[in-house]
Amino acid sequence: MLKSTYNKFPNKGTLRMVLNIIIKGFDNMNKIYGYCRISTKKQSIDRQVRNILALYPSAEIVKEAYTGTKLEGRKEFNKLLNKVKEGDTIVFDSVSRMSRDAEEGFTLYKELFNKGIKLVFLKEQYINTDTYKETLNNNINMTGTEVDFLLEGINKYLLALAEKQIKIAFEQAEKEVKDLQQRTKEGLETARLNGKQIGRVEGTQITTKKSVEAKKQIIKYSKDFEGSLNDTEVLKLVGINRKTYYKYKKELKEEY
């Protein structure tokens, strides 16, 4: 249909120009991104996605599984930071999804704010960039008298107070990580003092379905056991890396 309409249009150059303007307009539209992060792939990310889409159904969801507090290494988040532009919005389920390092999180918050990028935190609405911007715009007007010395001080205090609230939110996210690490450490120490084995006993083997199957094939095909193939040939056949292969082979020799 579009092709036939295009062919019937008397001035195709004008139509092409109009279409380009429309396409450019779509490209320049402000976008909303929802960033969701979990620490390990075993965790569920669905809750974060659901919370964001409930309020921002048109948001483009960016998912990531990453353990750690630093921004470095978070590939998907860094891709998003390189893609967002002025007027765009990034929505987080909570401030801890953006950063769990207080100093780094606050610095990034200010950088994005200064670039005109909106930040929304569903669980900490009071530090959304719109709220921060409103604080900046609601300064008390100067009077042109000596009272301005006092008013200027009040304005600076209000700004410092707003920034302090933002810092506290990131500090709380960082504290949650440190508290969890401390509780884990104390729990392991308590278990150790109670005589429980922490971690794998040195020298023991971890048996998995994959390792059992690989060992069966090594026994079957290796000339060191029941087969006729050399190590290189067995490696290709079994499909495991060289280090694991020789580890399994050593364990098998100890068992035989």
PEDA-V544272 format. One record per helix or strand of 3 or more residues. SS is the DSSP state (hx for helix, st for strand). FROM is the first residue (numbers start at 1). TO is the last residue. If there is no record, write none. Layout:
ss=SS from=FROM to=TO
ss=SS from=FROM to=TO
//
This chain:
ss=hx from=2 to=8
ss=hx from=12 to=27
ss=st from=32 to=38
ss=hx from=46 to=55
ss=st from=60 to=65
ss=hx from=75 to=83
ss=st from=89 to=92
ss=hx from=95 to=98
ss=hx from=102 to=114
ss=st from=118 to=121
ss=hx from=125 to=127
ss=hx from=129 to=137
ss=hx from=148 to=193
ss=hx from=209 to=221
ss=hx from=231 to=238
ss=hx from=242 to=255
//
